[in-house]
Amino acid sequence: MTPETPVTPAAPGTAPLGPDDFDAQDAVLDALREHDDEIPQWEFCEGFLAALVCCRRAIGPDEYWPVLLGDGFKPMQHMEFVLRWRRRWAEVQTALDAPVETMDDERTFHPEVLDTRGAILALPPEQRGDDTPPLDTLPAFAQVWALGFMYAVENWPDEWQPPRDADAARMLDESLSCIVALTEDDTAPPVLSMYDENGPPSVSQQRVDDFGAAIWAVYDLRQLWKSLGPRVEQIRKAPEPGRNDPCPCGSGKKYKQCHGQLT
């Protein structure tokens, strides 16, 4: 199979993904999970995608599909999934490159994240069933998204090495720390529901604040790597032989009597 080319922004007017599109992505992942229980949920993929958009080097699909969905995933057999992925990639990239200053700006990047605990609490007690897991065993709001983001960071560590510039290195560390904070559980008192504004509280105010900080951190990461560009590998010159060493050309002469005379 010919490797896919790196994703480029969609043409103007391309519709963003809507609820039906995200449901379709989840349906494909559910089907894949029947044969591989390591296949993640879409929220995890969403975080993974955001990290790829921010990555210092452009990671091509031939690199990231096996990491995210395993060696058994065949993009050509799931082109609808791939096309929606490309649309979402373009949507995220456009949002992160927009000059936004507030969350209220309609151009602001909004990760597709879940409040699973809120969804459970919103169900009538008779619909929860005896097999409903305890709330504290369910992922916290945006936790799976953050885990997906950091999974991409961990799989391409060379692209996330701190820059030499101290200020840039500090920005990288602070930004990643904001996202890592979301990988932890939300143990503060819940005050609101992100699933239903009138539903039982399931998310703490600290979590909401951390989520906002993580979104701005993604903006900082995108701008940081765009400004620095891809890593430049240093060319290391092979050590020259000593003047009295045998010449590496194999002539049998000393280096100073052979090719050493040309340097």
C-alpha positions in Angstrom: 0.0 0.0 0.0 1.3 3.4 -0.9 1.8 5.5 2.3 -0.5 8.4 2.7 0.9 11.9 2.4 0.8 14.3 5.4 -2.6 15.9 5.9 -3.0 19.4 4.6 -5.7 21.9 5.6 -9.1 21.2 4.0 -10.3 23.5 1.3 -12.4 26.6 2.4 -16.0 25.7 3.1 -15.3 22.1 4.3 -17.8 21.4 7.0 -16.5 20.7 10.5 -17.3 17.4 12.0 -20.7 17.3 13.8 -22.2 14.9 16.3 -23.1 12.3 13.6 -19.5 12.3 12.4 -18.1 11.7 15.9 -20.7 9.0 16.4 -19.5 7.4 13.1 -15.9 7.5 14.2 -16.8 5.8 17.5 -18.8 3.2 15.6 -15.7 2.3 13.5 -13.5 2.1 16.6 -16.1 -0.1 18.3 -16.1 -2.5 15.4 -12.3 -2.6 15.4 -12.3 -3.2 19.1 -14.1 -6.5 18.5 -10.9 -7.9 17.1 -8.4 -5.8 19.1 -9.4 -4.7 22.6 -6.5 -2.2 22.6 -8.3 0.1 20.1 -9.0 3.4 22.0 -12.1 5.5 22.2 -12.5 8.5 19.9 -11.7 10.9 22.8 -8.2 9.3 23.1 -7.8 9.6 19.3 -8.8 13.3 19.5 -6.0 14.0 22.0 -3.6 12.0 19.9 -4.5 14.0 16.8 -4.1 17.3 18.6 -0.6 16.4 19.7 0.3 15.4 16.1 -0.9 18.8 14.8 1.4 20.4 17.4 4.4 18.2 16.9 7.7 19.8 15.9 8.0 17.4 12.9 5.2 16.5 10.6 4.4 12.9 11.4 2.9 11.1 8.4 0.0 8.6 8.5 2.3 5.7 7.7 3.9 6.4 11.1 1.0 7.3 13.3 -1.7 4.8 12.2 0.2 1.7 13.6 0.9 3.6 16.8 -2.7 4.6 17.4 -4.7 1.8 15.9 -2.2 -1.1 15.6 -0.5 -2.8 12.6 -3.8 -4.4 11.6 -5.5 -1.1 10.7 -5.8 -0.7 7.0 -6.6 2.9 6.0 -7.9 2.0 2.6 -10.5 -0.3 4.1 -11.8 2.5 6.4 -11.6 5.5 4.1 -14.7 7.2 5.6 -13.0 7.1 8.9 -9.8 8.4 7.4 -11.6 11.2 5.5 -13.3 12.3 8.7 -10.0 12.2 10.5 -8.5 14.5 7.8 -11.4 16.9 8.2 -10.9 17.0 12.0 -7.2 17.5 11.6 -7.7 20.4 9.3 -10.3 21.8 11.7 -8.0 21.6 14.7 -5.1 23.0 12.7 -7.1 26.0 11.5 -8.3 26.7 15.1 -4.8 26.5 16.5 -3.5 28.9 13.9 -6.3 31.4 14.4 -5.4 34.6 16.4 -8.0 34.0 19.2 -7.8 35.6 22.6 -10.8 34.3 24.5 -12.8 31.0 24.8 -15.8 32.8 23.5 -14.3 33.3 20.1 -16.1 30.9 17.7 -12.7 30.1 16.1 -11.3 28.8 19.4 -10.1 25.2 19.5 -12.6 23.0 21.4 -11.5 19.4 22.0 -14.2 16.8 21.6 -14.1 15.5 25.2 -16.6 13.6 27.4 -18.1 14.0 30.9 -18.7 10.3 31.4 -19.5 10.7 35.0 -22.0 13.4 34.2 -23.7 11.1 31.6 -24.1 8.4 34.2 -25.4 10.7 36.9 -27.9 12.2 34.4 -29.6 8.8 34.0 -32.6 8.0 36.2 -31.6 5.6 38.9 -33.7 2.8 37.4 -31.7 3.0 34.2 -28.3 2.8 35.7 -28.4 -0.9 36.4 -26.6 -3.0 38.9 -23.6 -3.3 36.5 -22.9 0.4 36.4 -19.3 0.9 37.6 -18.7 3.3 40.6 -18.2 6.8 39.4 -14.6 7.1 40.8 -13.6 4.2 38.5 -14.8 6.1 35.4 -12.5 8.6 33.6 -12.8 12.2 34.7 -13.8 15.0 32.4 -11.2 15.3 29.5 -8.9 12.7 31.1 -8.9 10.4 28.2 -8.2 13.2 25.8 -5.1 14.2 27.8 -3.9 10.6 27.9 -4.2 10.5 24.1 -2.2 13.7 23.7 0.6 12.5 26.0 0.6 9.1 24.3 1.7 10.8 21.1 4.3 12.8 22.9 5.7 9.7 24.5 5.9 7.9 21.1 7.9 10.6 19.4 10.1 11.8 22.3 12.8 13.2 20.0 10.3 15.7 18.6 9.4 16.9 22.1 12.9 17.4 23.5 13.4 20.8 25.2 14.8 23.5 23.0 18.2 25.1 23.9 16.6 28.4 24.5 15.7 28.6 28.2 12.4 30.6 27.7 11.3 28.2 25.0 12.2 25.2 27.1 10.2 26.7 30.0 7.2 27.2 27.8 7.3 23.6 26.6 7.6 22.3 30.2 4.7 24.5 31.5 2.5 23.7 28.5 3.0 19.9 28.8 2.4 20.2 32.6 -1.0 21.7 32.0 -2.0 18.7 29.8 -0.5 16.2 32.2 -2.6 17.7 35.0 -5.7 16.5 33.1 -4.4 12.9 32.9 -5.0 12.8 36.7 -8.3 12.1 38.4 -10.7 14.9 39.3 -10.9 14.5 43.1 -12.1 18.0 44.0 -15.7 18.6 44.9 -18.0 18.6 41.8 -19.9 21.8 41.2 -21.3 21.4 37.7 -22.0 19.0 34.9 -20.4 19.3 31.5 -22.9 16.7 30.1 -26.0 18.6 31.0 -26.0 22.1 32.4 -29.0 21.2 34.6 -27.7 17.8 35.5 -26.2 16.6 38.8 -22.7 18.0 39.4 -19.8 15.8 38.2 -16.9 18.2 37.5 -15.0 20.4 39.9 -14.3 24.0 39.2 -10.6 23.2 39.4 -11.1 20.7 36.6 -12.8 23.3 34.5 -9.9 25.7 35.1 -7.3 23.1 34.3 -9.2 22.3 31.1 -9.0 25.9 30.0 -5.3 26.0 30.8 -4.7 22.9 28.8 -6.4 24.4 25.7 -4.2 27.5 25.9 -1.2 25.2 26.4 -2.0 23.4 23.1 -2.0 26.9 21.4 1.4 27.6 22.9 2.8 24.2 21.8 1.6 24.8 18.2 3.2 28.2 18.1 6.4 27.1 19.8 7.2 24.4 17.3 6.0 26.4 14.3 8.4 29.2 15.3 11.4 26.8 15.9 10.8 24.5 12.9 12.0 20.9 12.6 15.0 19.7 14.5 18.3 20.1 12.6 20.5 17.1 13.0 24.1 17.9 13.7 26.6 16.4 11.2 29.4 14.7 13.0 32.7 14.5 11.3 34.4 11.1 11.6 37.7 11.4 13.5 40.8 11.5 11.2 43.5 8.9 11.7 46.8 9.9 13.3 49.6 10.9 11.0 51.5 7.7 11.8 48.4 5.4 11.6 47.8 3.2 8.6 46.0 5.1 5.9 42.3 4.0 5.8 42.4 3.7 2.0 44.2 0.3 2.4 47.4 1.3 0.7 49.6 0.0 3.5 51.3 3.3 3.9 51.2 5.6 6.9 48.5 8.2 6.7 51.0 11.1 6.5 52.7 9.4 3.5 49.4 8.8 1.7 46.1 10.7 1.9 47.3 12.7 4.8 49.4 14.7 2.4 46.2 16.0 0.8 44.8 17.6 3.9 
